[in-house]
Amino acid sequence: MQLPSTYDDLIAQANEQDLYKKLIRQLNKDLLYANIDLDFDEQVLPSSLKLLLQETVYKLIHEKFADYLNLLYIIDVSEEKIKQLDGSDTLKLSEDVTFLILKREWQKVWFRNKYS
């Protein structure tokens, strides 16, 4: 599996393989498990998905850091990749973490689709 290197690549792969709705369902499921009050409609535009998720991650970092860590744990984002990010600019950090979250969710959906 070739992991996407940008958000646009991720969305393109999801759409090519007709897995975008499954990606949204997986994200919604993990957000629910993490008690994050955010639920995406399956028809959400990719640009809205990115902005809303990034805004939520930004708020979690600033206001509910324990919930932020719990979300990363539930989604199973690599701790090593998080440690590699620059935390000095929270806005940039939230954008990078949003991509890592979506990339991990994409992996789950892709593997489930490929091997089920």
SVG drawing of the C-alpha trace seen along z (x, -y; Angstrom):
<svg xmlns="http://www.w3.org/2000/svg" viewBox="-25 -29 36 40">
<polyline fill="none" stroke="black" stroke-width="0.4" points="0.0,0.0 1.3,-3.4 0.3,-5.9 -0.7,-9.3 1.7,-12.2 -0.8,-15.0 -4.5,-15.5 -5.4,-15.8 -3.8,-12.5 -5.6,-10.8 -9.0,-12.2 -8.2,-11.2 -7.3,-7.6 -10.5,-7.4 -12.6,-8.6 -10.9,-6.4 -11.5,-3.3 -15.0,-4.5 -14.1,-4.4 -14.7,-8.1 -18.0,-7.3 -16.3,-4.4 -13.5,-6.8 -16.2,-9.2 -17.9,-6.3 -14.7,-5.1 -13.8,-8.6 -17.2,-9.1 -17.0,-5.8 -13.6,-6.7 -14.7,-10.2 -17.7,-8.7 -15.5,-6.3 -13.3,-9.2 -16.4,-11.2 -15.7,-14.0 -18.9,-15.8 -18.4,-15.8 -20.3,-13.8 -19.7,-14.2 -22.4,-13.6 -21.3,-11.1 -21.8,-13.7 -19.5,-16.2 -17.1,-17.9 -13.5,-17.0 -12.6,-20.7 -15.2,-21.0 -14.1,-17.7 -10.5,-19.0 -11.4,-22.4 -13.9,-21.1 -11.6,-18.3 -8.7,-20.7 -10.7,-23.2 -11.7,-20.4 -8.1,-19.2 -7.0,-22.8 -9.7,-23.3 -8.8,-20.0 -5.1,-20.9 -5.9,-24.2 -8.9,-23.4 -9.0,-19.6 -5.6,-18.2 -6.4,-14.9 -9.3,-14.4 -6.9,-15.2 -4.5,-12.5 -7.3,-10.1 -8.5,-10.7 -5.0,-10.0 -4.9,-6.8 -8.2,-5.6 -7.4,-6.3 -4.0,-4.8 -1.9,-7.6 1.8,-6.8 3.4,-8.4 6.7,-8.7 5.0,-10.7 3.4,-13.0 6.8,-13.5 8.3,-14.5 5.9,-17.4 6.9,-21.0 4.6,-22.1 5.7,-25.7 2.9,-26.8 -0.4,-25.2 -2.3,-26.0 0.3,-24.2 0.4,-21.4 -3.4,-21.0 -3.2,-20.8 -0.4,-18.2 -2.2,-16.1 -5.5,-16.3 -3.6,-14.8 -2.1,-12.0 -5.6,-11.2 -7.1,-11.0 -4.1,-9.0 -4.5,-6.4 -8.3,-6.2 -7.6,-5.7 -5.2,-2.8 -7.9,-1.1 -10.5,-1.5 -8.1,-0.4 -7.0,2.7 -10.6,3.7 -11.7,3.3 -8.7,5.1 -8.8,8.1 -12.5,8.6"/>
</svg>
